[in-house]
């Protein structure tokens, strides 16, 4: 799991990103958390056989 949180979103939005690797095939896939704008946590989880997330954050202006 990866987590993203901004204490001051300044009117924008953010979400957690997890770049995960499939242990069997070596394929990478990105999984994303919910968009947030209020200082709460956005969480992204590897799904299925994907493991070892590399954490990231995505932002957008609204």
Secondary structure as GFF3:
##gff-version 3
##sequence-region A 1 62
A	DSSP	beta_strand	2	4	.	.	.	ID=ss1
A	DSSP	beta_strand	13	22	.	.	.	ID=ss2
A	DSSP	beta_strand	28	32	.	.	.	ID=ss3
A	DSSP	beta_strand	42	44	.	.	.	ID=ss4
A	DSSP	beta_strand	50	60	.	.	.	ID=ss5
###
